[in-house]
Amino acid sequence: MSRLLVKGGRVVDPSQGIDRALDVLLEDGKVEKLAPRIPARGAELIEAGGLVVCPGFIDIHTHLREPGREDKETIASGTRAAAAGGFTAVCAMPNTHPVNDTAGITRAIVEKARAEGSVRVYPIGAITRGQLGEELAEFGDLQEAGCVAFSDDGKPVASARMMRRALEYARTFGLVLIDHCEEPTLAEKACMNEGPVSTVLGLRGAPAAGEAIMVERDVLLAELTGGRVHIAHLSAAASLDAVRRGKARGVKVTAEVTPHHLFLTDEAVRETGYDTNTKMNPPLRAEPDRAALIEGLRDGTIDCIATDHAPHTVDDKHVEYDQAAFGIVGLETAVPLCLDRLVGAGLVELSQLVALLSTNPARVLGLAGGTLAPGSPADLTLLDLTKRRTVDPARFESRSRNTPFGGLALRGWPAATIVAGRVAWKAS
Amino acid sequence: MSFPHRHLLGIEPLEPTEILTILDTADALREILDRPIKKVPALRGKTVVNLFYEPSTRTRSSFEIAERVLSADSLSIATAASSVTKGETLLDTARNLEAMNPDMVIMRHASSGAPHMLARHCRFSVVNAGDGAHEHPTQALLDALTMRQKKGRLKGLRVAIVGDILHSRVARSNLWLLTKLGASVVLAGPPTLIPPGFERMAEVTHRIDEAVEGADVVMMLRIQLERMSGGFFPTTREYHRVFGLTEERVRRAKKDVLVMHPGPMNRGVEIASEVADGPYSVILDQVTNGVAVRMAVLYLLLGGSAEAAS
């Protein structure tokens, strides 16, 4: 029987409305109890004085790249990065090589994660075979093998008919579809947000309307079918508005935002002189969009913060801006960015941030966790709200270094990550 | 005369006084081109590489002549004949060049921001000879030099820039330069070819007649015929009828209007032949001034000696 006592911390668990000093006893991979001053009685001790103890953070949007692009990331390195970034679970997007569209691939990911992973890995299956948008993948098989949701992430489900059928069919399994919303004909060859900055830089832009059109469509299709849709990496004010109106009508729609869309705008492309670490899809938007996303966090329209961790090699990034790969790594910067820029800046309460990173992601995808209620998985994230550190990409656990946040001094960092009652990572 | 920049990546980062320094230097150096022996030793011992990833007639020959007149050692790399066709990355090409210790690389590239990458990673000076739809600083400088020669000033001039603003690096560099030096700019073209944001920097109209009205300078931009497939406008015939610069339209401008075009021209599309060849056309003066401006840029960035340039 393994026992771990997390002692002397401030427990913040929005799922139970708890924010006070409590000890947490973990036993056999489950939360045994929360109480003041629990005696150790032979349990292994984690001294959490001065730290915040919360239900483990779950990143519902991670690209682990394995199988296929192990030069960018592996399940081992990606989950080490997750643990070091304060995440106890990640949801692995299916745009690997081959695409995770069959049970065999899902099982391979699950087994590899069990053997080599530092944190839990929940695979997401493809909506369509090969993510080609033509035929549905076998949702039933994929769910049985371990998939927790479906997505063609990296691209949208372009055909409204296909999206409709997928939403309908997914209802059989009670699973959510995660859509990367982008009207493809409005984003052709685009490498940044369309607006005054793309005009000055002479780069091809994708208008925010191209995202919002797809979000509107998905909300309407979810309403039509009764299916559940989750909007990936929402980036535009107009998209947020569509989600807000959908929620008000009772449509089963949820949404996530990434830290980079919360804390950067398209001005970063100009300020960095075309640094390709400012290139991602959806692109960094304009300031009114960014401000709207913060508001969407505060009013509850946005359910989750997700990293869209997208590792790339130097070779994929050290090229001309329009040739560079889309995306940045995020697992090791998301939590400190949010602690510093949201909680530290007084925009979001700590308990709400924990909900956005833990309780809500678990609820959206129907995962165990996101709570410290007795009997739930012993997955905990410990935070040191006073620690100051500078983002140093050279020290990342991830195999990739593509971040625009290098050199940024941030206050508030993860202190330890506990997965299934074992310490997966501890700050040195 | 010292110049505080190591690179010329665009007009946007330049102070008005720095732009004037380049123009004054070009005025001073232009006289060399009229000498029987067109050569001064100002940049003797300096190595300049012309790296052109896009076809160019005017810009490249103009840089090459400027390099020779100033006695720099130069070579031009045509990318079709280089390792680029074997898949070498831009950065690898640049680092290989760097290993040969050139003082300057002049680059034209289809990707906006490509010269910025070179400037960030390499030791040599970088001159942007046109990057994507971003900037073409020496073109704007030679345009300004031409306007200043003919009009005696830039401040207060009304300059109409007409055509495909969206894809034009020339329009962007000119917009920066002219607004920095106090000219007023009006941009005209179909809404499909004017990107968002320019209305903050200049007057924008979709009626060419309005743009040309009372203009001191009308600068026509090339319509790239391949744009038609993008659905930006229905036909070149209609484009010419609605947005082309005809004799009749030129008459709306000031009597002493200058008509400019960065070339190459599509006669009968954005500009009627009789306008291109008309008395107000300074299109060939632009070409001559191009050499002088490029001499000035080379000279200022490479810190040539003043005595040797005289």
Boltz contact constraints between the chains, C-beta under 6 A:
constraints:
  - contact:
      token1: [A, 195]
      token2: [B, 196]
      max_distance: 6.0
  - contact:
      token1: [A, 196]
      token2: [B, 197]
      max_distance: 6.0
  - contact:
      token1: [A, 199]
      token2: [B, 195]
      max_distance: 6.0
  - contact:
      token1: [A, 199]
      token2: [B, 197]
      max_distance: 6.0
  - contact:
      token1: [A, 201]
      token2: [B, 112]
      max_distance: 6.0
  - contact:
      token1: [A, 201]
      token2: [B, 134]
      max_distance: 6.0
  - contact:
      token1: [A, 202]
      token2: [B, 112]
      max_distance: 6.0
  - contact:
      token1: [A, 202]
      token2: [B, 132]
      max_distance: 6.0
  - contact:
      token1: [A, 202]
      token2: [B, 133]
      max_distance: 6.0
  - contact:
      token1: [A, 202]
      token2: [B, 134]
      max_distance: 6.0
  - contact:
      token1: [A, 203]
      token2: [B, 112]
      max_distance: 6.0
  - contact:
      token1: [A, 273]
      token2: [B, 116]
      max_distance: 6.0
  - contact:
      token1: [A, 274]
      token2: [B, 113]
      max_distance: 6.0
  - contact:
      token1: [A, 274]
      token2: [B, 116]
      max_distance: 6.0
  - contact:
      token1: [A, 318]
      token2: [B, 91]
      max_distance: 6.0
  - contact:
      token1: [A, 319]
      token2: [B, 89]
      max_distance: 6.0
  - contact:
      token1: [A, 320]
      token2: [B, 111]
      max_distance: 6.0
  - contact:
      token1: [A, 320]
      token2: [B, 114]
      max_distance: 6.0
  - contact:
      token1: [A, 321]
      token2: [B, 113]
      max_distance: 6.0
  - contact:
      token1: [A, 322]
      token2: [B, 111]
      max_distance: 6.0
